[in-house]
Amino acid sequence: MTEGSSSNLFIIKGDVVQTHPANNYILNGITRQLVLDYIEEHGKSVVFEPIQVEDMKNIDEAFITSTTSEITPIVEFRGTVHHKLTVGPLTKSLQKRFNEDVVKTEQGE
């Protein structure tokens, strides 16, 4: 699993965040870069590896990033693996941090 047509996938298991490495298969956009900076601020490890369907079985949180939907939690996915999630603390914290930056930008800071 790499990404949506204009979004990037992130999964979280414990203190480790996983997302696809930046290469010709994904859009390495501004929102993705900001989120990677925020994750680093939180002291979390980021693993840049392709996400396999098997990886989705035991995750704690998942979200996508994009310019239009910013940071959007994934609460359920279906397919070979069916899994329900809650919006976790890291996802909420990243959303809050992103929104703070948006407000600062709008205020000219």
Secondary structure, 3 states (H helix, E strand, C coil): CCECCCCEEEEEECCEEEECCCCCCCCCCHHHHHHHHHHHHCCCEEEECCCCHHHHHHCCEEEEEECCCEEEECCEECCCCCEECCCCHHHHHHHHHHHHHHHHHHCCC
